[in-house]
């Protein structure tokens, strides 16, 4: 038996998960979560999770990691230097959890509110020394055969400075249903697309807008992505969802923007958690790659944010888990253990 979040005993997991959903709140520390908890009507989705642990986020060369190094630790199980994508500290490519899952017949996907070639999604399929190598990362995404991906950055696939390749046509030739950014808002449900096709859904030409400027797709399309993968997944699926702009709002020290991004994440988690509870074969993990802003929460009657900086911190971040195998995420551990725990539970 293990102790759950509220102190009562939980039975050991009856089995391993068939599916894993990893949700990353980029830059989300404990104060970010506390803000959302104060603003959200209870019970919040995180309050319904069975298990909480803590992960250490430092990179191979810095206590203050970046998303490339932290994402690589969680996706590939190795510490690396800041800015690296899918490589170890010696710049050697290492396989990601998505790559290994694909090799074992498990379907894969990601949904993000940044560009699909940004650091966090890239660590699940690409291998480059510099996270800013967007056009090279785009080529590697086409080669990856990820089943479903959603996010911005369409221009890196055809308006390219490094070559004249039309990667959108190359995706279509590989049996992807390519959804252009102008077609997405309110018009496309990716769970309705034929299961004979993989899905490449672009939500913006560059980075998607912030929530405060009209972005609304995350809560709905996250649930649609779960259903789309479920329809294709005889052997299970692995899905990564990132609330990317929590980090951007924290870098900007923008209280309103941050509050809305956290609410958007919680709205998404409500739908995801409902699907997970209905399924009972899916492990849901919610964590961050690092904390951003050295944020603290003050105020006597209403929460008030106080930013300590405009950069990432070296603080540990929480890991929430629910579903089969959740008890693996109790305790304090390195961020690389996220990868090893997921790999073990998927049996790959």
N, C-alpha and C positions, 0 to 999 in steps of 0.2 A: 504493500500500500504506500501511496505518497500523499503528502498534504497538498490540497488545492489552494487556490487563491484566498479563500475565506476561512482557511484553517481546518476544515473538515476533511476526512479521508476520502481519497479517490481510488477506485480500483485500478490496478495496472491495466494498461491498454490491452484490449482483447485481441489486437492484431496490428499488423503494419498497415499504413495507409496505401490505398491504391493511387491516390492523387495528392499532390502538394500544391498549395497556393502560398506563395511568399509575397507579402505586402511590405514595401519599404517606404517609409516616410522620410524622404531625403532631408537630412538636417534636423530631424525631430528628436529632441531630448525630453527629459521628464517635465520641464516647465512648459514646453509646447503642449504636451499631453494634458497637463494640469489645466492650462487655459481652455482646451477643448472640453474637458470634463466639466468645468464651471459653466460653459456656455451651452452644452448639449443637454437636452432633456433626458433624464435617466429612465431606464438603465442604458448607459452608453455601450457601444459594441465592445470596447476594450474591457469594460467591467464584467462582461459576460464570458471572457476567456478563462480557461481553466488554470493556466500556468503562467507564471512570470519568472524570467531569468534576467541576467545582465551580461552584456558582452563588452569586451575591451576592443576599442576601435583603432588603436595606433597602427601606423604603417611600418614598413621595414626601415624607413629613414626619418620618421618624424612622429612625435607624439600627436601632432595635429594632422590627421590623415586628410586625404581628399577622396572624392567619390570613386575615382578610378582604383586606388589602392584598397579602399574599404570594400568596394563592390567586388573586386577580384578575390579578396579574402573570403567573402561569403559565397561567391559563385564557383571558385576554383580551389579553395582550401589552402592558399599560400599567402604569406605576407609578401608584399612587393613595395616598390618605391612609389611615391606620389606621382600621379599622372599616368602610370602604367595601366594598360588594359589587357587582361587575360594573359599576363606574363609573370614569371617569378622575379625575384630580385636580381637574377643574372640575365634578365631579358630573354628567357626561354619560354616559349609558348606552353601553356598548361591547359588541359581540357576542362571545360566548365561542366557544371551539373546538367545544363541543357544538352550539351553535346553528348555526354554519357547516357543521359536519358533517351535521347534520339537513337543512339546505337542499340538500345535495348527495346526499341519499339514503343517507347512512351512518347505521346504527343507533347509538343512544347509551344509556349506562347508568352507574350508580354504585352502589357498595356501601360503607357506612360503619359504624363502631361508635359513632357519635354520633347525634343527631337528623338527619333528612333536611333540616331547615331550618337546620342549624348552618352556620358560616361557610364551611368548605371545600367541602361539596357545593353550597351556595347560589351560590358564584361561578360555577358552570358553567351556571346557568339564570336567576338573579335579578339585579335592578338596584335597590339601595336604598342610601341614605346610611349607614344604621346596621345592623350585622349582627344587632342584637337585635330587629329588626322581624319576628319569627317568623311572625305571622299573615299579614302581607303577603307574605312569602317563600313561605309555603305556597300562597297563591293563585297565585303565579307558577309554582310547580312544576306545578300542575294545568294551567296554560296552556302549559307547555313541550313537552308531548308526548314527553318522554324515554321510551324504550322499556322500560327496566327500572330500577327503583330500590329500594334496600334500606336500611333504617335505622330509628331510633327516631323519636319525635315525633308519634305518631298523634293526640294530643289537639289539636294545632294545626289539624287538618283537620275537627273537628266540635265540640269543646268550646271555642268561640271567644268572646272578649270583644268583639271589634270588630264582629261581625255574626252573624247566625244561619244562615249558609250551612253546608250539610253537604258538605264537599269530598270526602268519601269517596263519596257518591252521585254527585257530579259526575265523579269519576274513573271510576266504573263506567259512567256514561253515555258516557264517551269510550273505551270498550272496554278498560278496565283490569281485569285480575283483581286485586281488592283482597284482600290477605291481612292480616287483623287480627293484632295482636301476640300474642293468646292462641293463635293457630293455628300459629305458626311453629316452635316448638322441637320438633324430632324428627318433625314431621308433614308438612312441605311441602318438596318438591324443585321449585324454580322452573323447572328445565330440563324438567319434565314437563308444563308448562302449554301449552295450545294456542297455536300461533304466530299465530292470529288475534287474540290478546289481548296487550296490553301488560301489564306487571307492576308493581304497587305493593305492596311487601312491608314491613310495619311490624313491627319487632322489639321495640318497647317503647312504652309509652304516653308516656313522657318520654324521657330518655336511656337507652340500654341499660346494663345493669349492667357493672361491671368484670369482667375475667376471673377475678379472685380471688373474685368473688361469683357465679360460675356461668355467665358468658357463654361460649358455645362455638361460635356460628354462623359466625364469619368464615372459617375455612379452607374449610369445605364449601360455603358459599353463594357465595363468590368464584368457585370453579370452576363451580358451577351457573350463575352469571350469565354466565360466558364461554360456556358451552354454549347458554344461552337466547338470547344475542345472536347467536351463530354460526348458530343455526337460523333466525333472522329476517333475516340480513344478506347479501343478494345483492351489495351494494356495499361490504361491510366494516362494521366497528363501531369505536366509541371507548368504552372503559370506564375509569372512574376508581374506584380502590379506596383507601379511607383507613383506616389504623390510627389512629383518632382519639385513643384514650386514652393513647397514649404521651405526648402533651402533658399530659394531665391528671395523670398520675402524676408527671411532672417538675415541674409546678407545685406539687404536694403534697410534693415531695421524699421520695417514698415508694419506697424501694429495692425492696421485694418486689413491689409493684404494677407498677413499671416493668419489672422483670425478666420478669414474666409477660406483660405487654403486648408486649414485644419478642419473646418466644418465640411468642406468638400470631401476630404478624406474620410471623415466620420460617416457622411452620407453614403459613400462608396462601401465602407465597411459594413454598414447596416445590411445592404443587399447581399454582399459576399457572405457574411455570417449566416444569413437566412438560407442561402444555397447550401452552405456547408452543413448546417444542422439537418436539412432535408436529406442530404446525401449519406452522411454518416461513414463514408469511406474516404473522406478528404481531411487532411491535416492542414489547418490554417496557421500560418506564422506571421506575426506582425512585428516589425522592428524598424530600425533606422540604420543608415550606414555610418552616421556620426551625428553629433550635435553641432548646431551652428548658431552663433550669436552670443554665446555665454549668457543665455537668457535666464532671467529670474522673474518671479511673479510676486507682485506686491499689491497693496490696497487693502483697506479695512472693510469696505462694503462691496466693492466691485473689483474684479481682477485688473491689475495694471501691469503692463509689461515694462521691464527694464533690460535693455540690451547692454551687454558688457563689451561687445566688439562687433565687427562686421565680418569676422572670419570663423572658421571651424574651431571647435574646442577639443580637448583631449578627454572629455568626460565619457564614462561608460554610458551606454544606452540600454533601455529595457527591451526584452524579447518576450512577446506574448504568444501563447500557443493554445490551440484547442483542437480536439479530434484525436484519432488514433496516433499514438506516438508522442503526444504532447508532453508527457513527463520527461522526455529526453532533454527538454529545454529549461529545466529547473537549474538553478545554481549560477555561478559566475564562471565565465569561460572566454577564450579568445574568439574573435569574430570568425576565424578560420573554422571553428567548430560548427558553425551553422552549416557549412558545406558538408562536413563529415557526418553530422547527424542526419541531414537530409539524404545523403547517399546511402547510409546504412538503412534508413527506414524504407527507402525505395527498393533496397536489395540489388543495387547496381554497382 
